[in-house]
Amino acid sequence: LYGKPPTTLPLKLELAATVDGPALQQVPAQGSGTKDPDRFVISGTFDIASLAPGDYVVRATIGAPDSGEARIVRTLRKVK
């Protein structure tokens, strides 16, 4: 993410079977700085050991429904 990180960040990290499906897991987001003063990294860890092999969706949603949200969606493929 770019900009100065706020003291509270309305961010959700979710793992789901489909883009709009219910979350199978929701994990807390963790932030860390970078060498650039106006950029920071957000990460989270999902426990995928019990999931069946296949494609899943990782969703990162920032913001609040009443003030506007932005969502990033990426595919996660479990092979074993």
ABEGO torsion letter per residue (X at the ends): XBEBBBABBBBBBBBBABAABBBABBBBBBBBBBABAABBBBBBBBBAAABBBEBBBBBBBBEBAAAEBBBBBBBBBBAX
